[in-house]
Amino acid sequence: MIQSKQQPSTPAPAEFSVKAIFPVLLALISGMLLVMLDSTIMNVAVPHLEKTFSTSLKTIQWAITGYTLALSVVIPLAGWFSDRFTAKRVFLASIVLFTFGSLLCSLAQTPSQLIVFRIFQGLGGGMVAPIGMAMSFTIAPPEKRGSIMGILGLPMLVAPFLGPVLSGWLLEYTSWHWIFRINVPIGIIALIIGIQCLPASNKGSRTKLDLWGMLLSPLAFSGLVYAVHRGGTDGWGDMYTVITLITSLVLLALFIFVELRQEKPLLELRSFRSLEFTKGVILTWIHQIALFGSILLIPLFLQQVRGYSSFESGLLVIPQAIFSFVGMQIGGKMFDKYGARPVAFAGLSLLAASLYLLSGMQSDTSVYWMMSYFAMMGLGQGLTMMQLGTHVMKSAPKNLISRVTPLTASAQQIVGSFAVTIMSGLLSSNIANHRSHVQKDAAGEVIQAMISGFHDTFLFSSTLAFCGVIISLFLRRN
């Protein structure tokens, strides 16, 4: 009797576990939190630094603007640097430069020194977020990317509320130097974790550098950021602002023309040929303007209308951060199972509803009601933010991920500047419009005019978020 040979059974693939890649995520989160936390800490410290250096608000704001300009310069180069020198090396080198720049900022003796050191700090930290996002996207299987990106979004949730609280505490009980010194131990810890946990990449490829893109992208992006900042502070009627804006737009058009003709472009603009990618990017921008503008408005309302300190304002928005984290975990799992459409629809609906409720806040509104509005906004933020980013990256070709993240990060940097400028300018205009109908000696009416200005601005954000709700219905099914 001839016995048949048994075929060896093929071993089943090991089930993916988040625990297996948690050390890598921890390294990425540490680096990203280091950079994101610094921005929120600095925003709160501006009035204190203005008094410390005995200078004008317009001068000290350049410490923020210079940092933003530096980010705009280096973010487009992140893809080429990670391809040329490997993502791990560039990520760790960026942390080193950012930490050293923080130390220099703490040693500044004049406003000019602080501005220069902040620019150096921005040059170091600009590549951390796009490279970190690209690395996390490559270590997770497609069906788990929503959950992984939800975990990676933790720095984006912690920084907005922890930054003001930490900054207020440091300024009140220590000195302004510590808002920069605090980055040194955090940076060292992030560097040690990154060296031990980040996977060793293959040797960098000898990718040809797109010289025209390298020259045009910093000029175009930094010029747009500078023009938006100047227009928001000095007004759009200023001739120099108009010339800068027009020049930047011309350079941007030239950059787009050059990049589309390059075989290996600096930023992969051909990704916009994907309709789903384009819809996701547009929806991300709408969400960003509505959300980031509102994040700016909330502490202003709490401090200027309600009279809370920056430390107290930070404590009041803690529910927003908590529910953002909850929403991000729920949204990540929903995204993996159902796709982007239901998650984006639910998140933007909550965001639009919460902004509408915020447009009705008064000087005597209960603290608990306000915190519930913040929590609702945080839940909508968590459901939407990282899931839209994941949808955008999944809609782009896999081999272009290292070039897509710098593209989206550069665009978000500019849109973020637009969001802050638009909302702050709109708030000032609305308050001035309501004050024009108030008698100068009526103190109560002046406060009410300010409240009405906030109402109109929150309502504009709510309308913008509602437009995003409609657009989300046209996203691709899972």
C-alpha angles and dihedrals in degrees: 000000000000112000117212117235116244114236113234110251117244110241113244115248113261113259114251115252127192087210089066094059097032094105089056091048090048091055092049093045092050093054095044093046090052092059099037094047091055093059095055093044091053094049092059093045097057097096091047093049090048090060095039095055093035092231138124126277089240091059098045091047087068087072086068097036093049090052091050092048090052090052090051090053100051103033094076089053094055095090095051093044092051091048093046101041102018125261096259095055094047092046092052093042090052091053090051093050093045092050092048090048089053090053090051091050090055089055096050115130100183136032090250092056091048092051093049093047091048089054089052089048091052092049088056099044101040096088098045098084100043093044092045091052092048093049093050091049092056098049096055127072115244094253092055102041094100092057093044093050088049090059092044090054091068094100090054089056100041098045099062095057102026093050097060093041093049093043093050092049094047093047093047100044105024130014138286090259090073094064084072100029090059088068093062099069091037090051093049091050091048090049094051092048091047094051092050102037111029112096116251108251126217118264114290118263123240092245112175112246116240097231096184091049091047090054099041101040097060091045094048099042098039090044091054092048091048093048092049092049093048092046091052094050104033100026132255093264092074110112094217090054092050092049091048092049094048092046091050092050091050090050090048091052090048090048091053091048092050095044094052089056096048121098091210105024125189091236119026100232090165086080087080088071085079106086091204091052091050093049091049093050093048091049090049091054093049091049091047095052093047094045103038092045090052093048086058093048098049099064090042091054093045093049103035100036104025096033098231122152122244089255092052091045090055091052093051094056094052091100088059091057094044094051090043089060091047091048091048093055093046092043093050092055092044090050092053091050105034107016132237102304102074093038094050092044093051095043096047091045090055091046093050092047094049092049089050090053090048089055088067099053116129135192090264100041111137115262089228092055091050092049090051089054090050090049091052091050090049091052091052090046092051094048093051116028106069094027092059090048091051091048090052093051093045089053091058125077111275094232090058098054093107088056097039096058093057088047094053093039092053091049092047091051090056094042090049090055089048090050094053093043095045095048096043091047092046091049092051091047093048093048091048090049093053093043091055088070095049129091113244095234096049102096094177092053091050090056090047090051089054091049091050089052090055090047093056093047094049088048090054090053090049091052090050091051090050089055086055090053090058094047091050089065089068096056117116119270117248 
